[in-house]
């Protein structure tokens, strides 16, 4: 990867100790974001100003430790150092090929004034669109191995802001619909959690570079104050560690427009560069699978008369994928252990080195290879990690022996090993172990029931995508996902990283599942391929629902790896219009979706290259389309456009629009 960078160190330019030795400040490169760190009677606090307005009021910092005095007071500043960093780096794959990392950093060393004189450092990085900070506990005499019982980091908001959130500590992890309430009615919530102030500022809290530490949730303290709430171990402790130690970055993304949160790459910038020595097996792609047939009841995960994972059924999908140039096929349920009770929290045991009767892995792999379709492996752990980790090397070796380079790994279950939260330190370390183990066997990963992404895909780009959302399958066996779901998660869960949402359902009325349906129009299903970023995208519906459908062409055309991403217009919970440019051509793609309300917009296509003419291939909601009463019509048309064209976007209720722009000159 190419890197262009300039690093300079300077003192006193941004640091403002003035006559107060207990205060230090740092600003963003454009000076629009200011952070103030101060010791108030020896206790550390920070605050943030954005574009002249308070974003974060003075907020507490520090730790509660087990069997030791808290690290939270009686401090003095012993050193403060400033640096500036400006670099452009290239993603292996992603939503934007070249990313600029431009920030100013303030590193503060503080020490207890008396007692054991323990030391701690706090590092702030201030970007033009946000703030990040982390704690560092250096190696020292009085802190060796230690246990964190609580992290005291607060986010003191300036008012009772509107918030979009999902509650933490629930049975189905991150798989819930988002609430929209004031902070005063907010539960303890997962990050990313996003806020809108009364004067139109947007703030999103998350974390970056989550390694060997507990994920944090956000707990309300009252009076608009929020606090980190580290996800605990089963024994009630939060983090088991030793010095030297550094926490993940706590991130505060700031924007005047909601769409600017989406094109904020601070979380990626806070992660270390790629550490993998071999990237040859990592390939963005589109895939098909028997997955949807299992959820709608046409097929079963387990053995029986309609078992999905058979050699015959795999060949049927391979033939369809090969005919249409779809390079991957995911098969689930081919190994022993699948029963009607597989998803229950009962330490269910799967076998990862054998196949069930009726499925020949070697025959299926060879059949696919001959037709240009590679098989995607699948491991469902059922959250029984004791069983899984005993077999992981042999299971991964089986795939390597068959030339398989892609794997989906599920952790269905309320707790890992029926004991630990997926997003506590135990889970964080488990997922990290699997990522590195997968690299040994040249496997790129799609995690389901994951730890939330925190930008580690930059460091380990074999982390291709993850679920961590209330996905498409909920439309098959619950009341479903309402139309506004797709206008909220781009500003919450999607800020964390790629999503394997599995879009592309054309049979939105689900003929195999009476009383269940997908709550969108078909055109909106097309638009989701532009709206949702994932370097692997599933064409999730049954082959027979695609065969002969004219809108299927868009799914074949739309890329998964991008040169650039822009948000044209957005309202959280209302609508979003996004454009992306293909990384491997000069084509642009547009996706626009709305909630339950029909909408119409006119936008200038200023993202297109000046002086060029493009053929716009348009897939819109058809005449009379409506997600409730008439979801299926798709109107397909073409027109020539350029960067000066005022382009009409008309969206049915619950609808969408997808466009491919092909250069003509």
N, C-alpha and C positions, 0 to 999 in steps of 0.2 A: 504494500500500500504506500502511496505517496504521502509525504507529510511536509508541509511548509510551516515553519514556526519561528517566532521571535519572542524571546523571553528577556525581560529586563528587570533588574532589582533596584529599588529606590527607597529612600527613607524620608519621611517628613512631608511628602507631597500630599498624601491622603490621610496620614495619621495625624490626629489632632489631639494631642495630650494636653495642650494649652498649659494652664497652671494646675490642672487636675491630673495627678498621676494615676487615677483610677478610671480614666476614660480613654477609649480609642475608637476611631471611626474610619470607615472605608467606603468609597463610592464605586459605582459601576463605571466602566469605561466612558459611557456617555453622560455620566454624572446624574442620571435620573433616578437611580436607586441608591439610597444611603443606609448604611448599617451603623448603629451605635452600640458599642459594647461598654458596659460600665460595671463597676463594683459598688454596690450600695451597702454600706456597713459590712463590707467583706463578702457579700453575696453577689454572684454573677447574674447579670441581666443583659438582654439584647433587645433592640427595637429596629424597625424598618420603616423608611419613608419611600414612597413611590410617586414620582411625578408631582412632588410637592405635597402629597397627602399621606397621612399616617396609614400604613398598611398593617403593621404589628406594633402594638403598644409594648412598653417594657415587659419582658417575659423572663421568667425564672429559668435557671439552668442548673445542672448538677445530677448527683446520683445518691441513692440510698444503697448501702452495701450491707451484706450479712456479716455479723460479728466484727464490724469495724465502724468507726465514726463515719457519718455521711460526708460525701465530697460535695459540699454545697455552701460553705461559709468560711469566714475568717481567712479569706484569700487576699493576696496582693499581686499586682502585675509585676513580674520580674523581667519580661522582655516582650516586645511587639515588633514584628517584622512585616514588611509589605513587599509584594511582588506583583508583576503584571504578566499576563500570558496571552498570546495571540497565535493561534494555530489553525490551519485548515487540514482536516484529515478525511480519509476516504473510508466509507463503510464497505464491508465485504458484500453486504446486501442491505436493502433497507428502503425506507420511504424517501430518503434524500441521499444522493451519492456522496456529495462533499459537504461536510459540516464544519462550521467555524466555531472554535472554542476561544472566546475572548472574554477574559474576566480579570478582575483585580482580587488579590488574596491578602487577607490579614491573618497572620498567625500570632496568637497571644499565648504566652506561657504565664500561668498563674501558680502560686505556691501558698500553702497555708502559712500564716504568720504566727508561728509557734507550734507547739505540740510535735507531731511527727514530721511536720513540714513537707507533707505530701505535695506532689506536683501534678498538674494537669494542663494540657494544651487545648485550646479551642481554635479551630481553623474556619474562617469565613471565606467563601468565594462569592463574589458579587458580579453578576452578569447584568446586561442591559434589560433582561426580562425576568430576573429572579435572584434569589439568595439561597445559598446552601451552606451548611456548617456541620462539622463533626467534632467529636471529642477524641482526644488521644491521651492515653495513660502511658507515660513512658516507663521503662524498666527502672525500678528504684527500690531502695532498701525495705520500705514498709508496705509495699504492695507487690506481692508475688502472685500466687493464685488467689482469685477472689470471686465472689458471687454478687451480681447486681440484683437487688430486690426491686428497684424502681429507678426509672430514668425520669428526672424532674423537668425535662424540657417542656416549656409552655409556648403556646401561640395565643397571645392575648389580642383578640380581635377588637376592632374599634366600634362595633355595633352588632345588633342582632341580625347578622347577614342571612340572606337566603342561602340554603345549603342543599347540595345533592349528595346523597349518601346511601350506603347499605350497612346494616348493623353487623357488628363483629360477633364472634362467639356463637354462631348459629350452626345448626346441623349440617347445612349444605354449603358451608364455607363462603364463597363469593357469589353463589348462584341465587341471587335475589333481585327483584326489581328495585330500582332506585326510588328513594323517598325524596320529596322536595318540601322542606320545612325551614323555618327560622332556626338559628343555632339553639335557641332556647327550647326547642322541641326535638333536638337531635339526641340520638342514642350514642353509645360508644360505637365507633364506625371504623370500617376499613379505609385505607388510603388506596388510590388517590380520592380525596374528598375535595369538592370544589365549591367555592362561595362567590356570590355576587353582592357587592356592597350597594347601599342606597344611591351612591353617586356613580355607579357603573363600573367600578373596578372589579376585576376577576382575580381570585386567588385560589390556587390549588396546592394542597399539602400532600407530599409523598416522601419517598426516600430513594436513595441511589446507592449502588454497590453494597447490597445487603449480603454480607459474608460472615459466617460464624457468629451470628448475633440473632436475637429475636426480632421478627418483624414487629413494627409498631402499629397500634391502632390509636384512634384519637378519642379521648374521653372528655366530655364537657364538665367543667368545674363550676359553672354558674357565672353570671355577670359577663358573659361572652368570652370567657377564658377557656381555652382548650389545652389539653395536656397529652403527652405521649403516654400510652398504656402498652407496655411491652407484653407480647403474647407469652404466657407462662409455660414452663414445664409442668408435668403432672404433679410434681412435688411443690409447686407454688413459687419456685424461684424463677427468675427471668433469664439471666445470662450467666453461664459458667465460663470463666475465662481466666486469663493471666496477663500480666504485663510482659512486654509492651503490647498494647491493645489499641485499636481504633474502632470507633463505631461506624456504621453506615452514615452517609450524608443525609441530613434532614433538609428537604427541599421545599422552597416556597416559590412557586411559579406565579408571575404577575403579568397581567395584561389589561389593556383598555378595551379590547374586543375579545369575545370568547374564542374565535377562531385562532387567535394568536397563541392560545394555550397549546393548540394542536401542533403548531410549527415551532414550539419551544423545545430545543434539544439539550437542555441543561442536564437532564438525567443521564443521557448517553455521555455527555462531556465529562461527567463526574466519575465515570468508570475508566478502568485502565485499558490501554490498547490491546488488540488481539494478542493472545498468548499461544494460539494453536500453531503448530509447526506445519501442519498439512491441512489445506483447505480444499483439496481436490474432490472430496466426496460431498461437499456441501453445495447443494444445487437448489435454488428456488424453483418451485414447480406447482402445477395443478394436479389434482388427483381425484379419482372417483373411489367409491367404496360401497360395501353392502350395508353400511352404517344406518342409513335412513330406513331401509327395509326392516331392520331389526327393531327400530323404535316405533314404527307405525304398525308392527305386527304382521307384516307380510311374511317375514322370516323370523327365526329365533336364534339367539346366541347359543343355545344348548342343543344337544342331539335330539332328533325327532324327525317327523315327516316333512317339516318345512325348515330344517336346519339351514342356516345361511352359508356357513363355511364348508362348502363342498367343492370338490375339484370341478364338477360340471358347472356350478354357478360362477365360480371364479373365471372359468374360460368364457362364459357368456359375457361377463363384464369386461374381460380382456379384449374380446373381439370388438365390443362397442368402443372401448377406449382407443384401441389401435386404429379403427376406422376413422376416428375424429382427431387423432394426434394428441391424445391426452396421455401424459408420460408415466403416471403412477396409478396404482390400485391398492387400496387398503382392504385387508381381509381381517375380520375379527371373529373370534370364536373357534379357531382351528386347533387349539391345544386343549388337553384334558383339564377339567376343573370347572367348566361352564355348566351350571345348573340353574334351575328356576330361582334359586335363592342366592345366586352369586353376589348380589349387591348388598346383602345384609351385613351388618357389623358383627361378623362372627369368625374372624380370622380365617376366612375361606382360603383354601389352598389350591393354587393353580400349578400346572406343570409347564415349564417353558422350553423343554427339550424334546417333546414328543408331539405327534399329531393325532387327532381323533380319526376313527374309521370314516372313510368317505372323503378324506382330504389328503392329497399327496403333495407336500410342499415342493419337493424337487420337480415334480411334473408341472406344477403351476408356475414356478419360477421360470423353468425352461420355456414353457409355452408363451409366457409373457415376454421373455427376452427375444424370442424369435419374431415377435410382433411389435417390438419397441415399447413395451410397457413393463416397467419395473415394479416389483411388489414392495409395498410398505409393510414393515413388521408391526406387530402389536403385542404389547405386554400389559395385561390388566393385573395389578397386584392385589386388588381388593383391600388395599391398605395393610395387608399382612406383609410387612417389610422383612420380617424374620425369614419367612419362606422365600421371598423374592431375592433377597441378597445372598441367600445360600445358593441360588441358581443363576445369578446374573451373569457370571462369566461364561458359563456353558450356554445360556440363552443367547447372549450376544455373539458368541462364537458360531452358533448355528446360523445366524443371519450373515455373519461375515463369510462363512463357507459357501453360502448361496449368493454372494454378491449383492446382498441387500444393504443399502446405505441410509435408509430412512426408517424411523420407528416412532410410533405413538405409544406413550406409556401412561396408563391410568392409575389413579390412586383413589378409587371410589371407596368412601367410608367416612364416617363422621370424624374419626381420629386415626392417626397412623398407629399401627399395632394396637388399635382400640384403646389407645392411651394418650398419645401426644397430638396436639394441634398440628395441622399441616403447616401453619405459618409461625410456629415457635422455632426456637433455635435448633431443636432436634430435626424438624422438617427442613429448615434452611440448609443444614449440613447434609441431610440425606439427598436432597435434590442436587446439591453441588457435587456430591460424590458420584451420582449417576451421570451427570454431565461429563465429568472427566473420564469416567469409566467408558462411556459411550465413545468418546474420542479415541480411546485405545483401539476400539473395534470399528472405527470409521462409520459411526452412526450419527445422523442428524436427528434431533429430538423434537417431537411435538408432545408437550406435557399436558395432560388433563388432570383435573383436581390438583392444580399446581400451587407453588408459592407464587405470589404476585410478582410480575416482572419488575426489576429495578435497574435495567440497563445493562445487565451482565452479558447480554447478547453481543455487546461490543468486544468484551474480553474473551468470550467463548461463543463464537458465531455458529457453533453447532446447536445452540439453543434457538431453534427456528421460530417456534410459535408456542402459544399456550392457551388454554381455555380460561378458567378463572372468571367466568361470567355466566349469567343465565342465558344459555345458548338456544340454538334452534330446536333442540330435542324437546324443550319444554312445550313447544307447540304441538307435539305429538301425544303427550300424555298428561297435560295439565290444562289449566285455563288459558295458558299461552302467554306470549309476550305482546303487550299492547303496542300500537303504532309509535307511541312516543319513546319507547325503549331505545330505539335507534337514533333518537335525537338527544339522548342523555349520555349514553355510554361513550360516545366520542370525546366527551369532556370530563370523563371520570376514569373508568377502567382503561380505556384506550390510551390515556396519557401515560400509562405504565409501560406499554409495549404491545407487540403484535398479538392478535386475537384469532384463534381458530374457532370462528363462529359457525362454520359450515353453511354458507348461504346457497342460493340457487334453486330453491324449491319452486317448481312450476305448478304442480298439483297442490295449490294452496288450500284446497278444500279437503284434501287427504281422503281419498276414496276408501282406503283400507282402515280408517280409524273414525268411526261414526261419532259425531259430537266434538271432534277435535279439528283444528284448522290452523293455518298460518295467518297471522293478523296483518298481512300486507297485500298489496297488489303484486302481480308478477313483475311489473316494471321496477318496483322497489327492490325486489330480489336481485335484479340485475345491477341496480345502482349500488348495492351493498359491496360489490367487488371493488369499487372505487372508494367508497366510504371507509371500509374496514381494511386496515393494513395487516397483511400477513404474507410472508414470503412463500408460504404454501397455502393454496386455497382449494377447498373441496368443491367439486361440482356435486352437490349432495343428493340430488333427486335420483329417482329410478331411471335407468336408460330408456325405458318405454315412454316416459314423460318428456324426455328430450328429443326422442327420435322424430324427425320431421317438423319440429317446432321452429319457426323462423327466428325466434328470439334466442335460440341456442347459440347462434353464431357469435353473439356478443360474449358469451362465456368462453368460447374458443379463442376469441381475439384478445380479450383483456389480459394485460400482463400482471405479474405479481412482484416485480422488482423495479424500483422507480429511480429516476434521475432527480425529480423534484416533486414537491407537494405544496399546494397552495389552497387556502380556504377562501372562497369568494365571499361567502356571507353565512351567518349562522346566528341562531338564537337557541340557547340551551333549553331542551324540552320542546322546541317548536319546529325548527327546520335546520338543515345544513346543506350547503352546496360546496363541493370540493373538486379540485382538478389535480391530476397527476400527469407527469410526463414519463413515458417509458424510458428505462435505462438503456435499452438496446436498440432504440429507434428514435425518431423525432415525432412520434405520435403522442397526442394528448388524449386523456380520458376524463370525462366529467361524470360525477354522480351527485344527484340531488334527491333528498328525501324530506318528507314532512311527517308530522304527527297525525292526529285524527282530523286535522283541519285541512281542507283544500286550499291551495295557495297558487299565486302566479307572480313571477318575477321577470324582469328584463335586465340582463347583465351584458356589459361590453366584454368581448372576448379578448381582453388586453393581455392575457397570458400568452397568447399565440405570437409567434415571431412576426415582427413587422415586415411588410412587403411580401408575405407568402400567402398563398391561397390553400385552403384546406377543404377536404370533403368531410362534412359532418354526417356521420351515420347515427341516426337518432332512434332511440327506443324509449317511447313515452307511454304513459297511461292512455289507453284507448278511449274512444268515445263512450261516455257513460260509466267509466271505471270508478269504482269505489271499493275500498277494502272490505266493507261489510256485505254489500249487496251485489257487486259485480267486479271481482278482483282480477279476472283473467285477461281482459283485452289489453293488447300491446299494439301500439301504433308505430310502425317502422317506416322511416322516411329518410331522405338524403337532401342536403343543400350545400352549396358552396359558401364558405365564410372566410373572414380574415380577422385581423386583430381589431378592426374598427366596427365589426358587426355587432349590433345590439341583438342579443339572442334571447328568445322567449323560453321560459321554463314554466310550464303549467303542470301542477301536481294535483292528482286526485286526492281525496281524503285517504290518509294512510298510504299514499302512493309515492312514486319516485320517477326519476328520469335518468337514463344512462346514455352517454354520447361518446363515440370514438371520432377523433379528429385526425384525418390522414392527410399529410402534406401532398399537394399536387404539383409543386414546383420547388 
